[in-house]
């Protein structure tokens, strides 16, 4: 399955899917506060539209899908591990659960790093394996939400980013909801902050990582010239 799987898209149109994507759009509204530039790239589709990109102040936004069946919201269809994008040409990259949907998550992460310019920002959304959502995903043959190949812990993604010389700007947990439709339940009637504090004793189901690409230039050091041996009357100075 890919990010364009019809079963996943059908789930995202349901009540729980809409609740999840709406919560992530609200979260990204705060994450995008200090993300500026000319080009914002989303790798992989997540949701029936472009709701996740709406809060961004970057005008030029592009969505790259791995399959043409992406609900018409994709600008480019390409292999996410081989993007038709120039090196260091994008100011920010969003990976909305993309690493959990693709067959080779590290290859996609390296490709995102390739197209991201120096000091650019990378934003990753993921589900926590040690959560009710993660346990349900592990127990479901089709994954949960449908189509997820795996769940990746925030620490593992951070290790990958450290190998690529990224500075972790922020790691924030979110999604304090049970993995079921919220209609008619107590969690639908109580604001998220209060529900998290008083009614939800388990950890958050998802996380967002915000990282900055650091490029360290090497300053060449001129080799020291060998000290010339002093000469007296044409003879070399004797050593001690």
Secondary structure, DSSP 8 states (H G I E B T S, - for coil): --TT-HHHHHHHHSHHHHHHHHHHHHHHHHHGGG--SSEEEEES--SSSSTTTTT---SEEEEEESSS-STT--SEE--TTS-S--TT-EEEEEEESHHHHSS-HHHHHHHHHHHEEEEEEEEEEEE-SSSHHHHHHHH-TTTTTTT------HHHHHHHHHHTTEEEEEEEEE--S-SS--TTSHHHHS-HHHIIIII--S--SEEEEEEEE-----------------EETTEE----
